[in-house]
Amino acid sequence: MEDIGSDETLAALERLLGVTFQDRSILQRAVTHHSCCSETAVRDSYDTLEFLGDAIIGAHVVEYIFRAYPDASEGQMTALKSEVVSRRVFARIGQQLGLFSFIRVDIANLRTFNERSRDSLCADVLEAIVGAIHIDQGPDVARDFVARTIFPVIEQVNQQTLDNNPKGRLQKIILQRSGTLPRYRVLEQSGRNNDRVFLVGVFEQDYLLGTGKASSIKEAGRLAAREALEQLRNKHVL
């Protein structure tokens, strides 16, 4: 790891973040783990900045979701927000930014250190950096940083939800808007026993929402639900 106390390294971190600090000591604090300053951790480690950054990110993510998905229910917004601000997602963002090489940590003083520890440190420091930017540069610059680094992940996470369980999501939407369950029906089947292809349609009452084609009815139904969600999204229903 770099000598994070050096002006040269802090300047490199500023370039990485796209933010120039008025007081670089707060940036140094944002990347300093309490293992390096156990007796002065409250003042010199990132713990309290992490606490602040977590709250700031959460507020901006909630506002973004509220504006971007105006027809989502409170439960849907809560589920999406919880996934976006998860440790796993923050760790991935921190690793992709390349934060780990800038983190000041005394590995010898940690009980264990592994890939999970590395991820945890990156997640912590990402939050702490947001807190540091807010304190040093103000709320607008902090929001801009969150918009650059975290907002793009919201759409990715939302799309993964579509991919992972489209039938479950479609069922919630149809129940909410019409009080009925989506119905799946095999529209066509072709091929021989070992090479069957099924075309499945998903309906809201008598209205065809989407179709899917696959070698099993189950997978064709999943693809039909996914297409239905995409169609609803294109019509700004989602």
Buried (B, 14 or more C-beta within 10 A) or exposed (E): EBEBEEEEBBBBBBEEBEBEBEEBEBBBBBBBBBBBBEEEBEEBBBBBBBEBBBBBBBEBBBEBBEEBBEEBEEEBBEBBBEBBBEBEBBBBBBBEBEBBEBBBBEEEEEEEEEEEBBBBBBBBBBBBBBBBBBBBBEEEBBBBBBEEBBBEBBEEBBEEBBEEBBBEBBBEBBEEEEEEEBEBBEBEEEEEEEEEEBBBBBBBEEEBBBBBBBEEBEBBBBBBBBBBBBBBBEEEEB
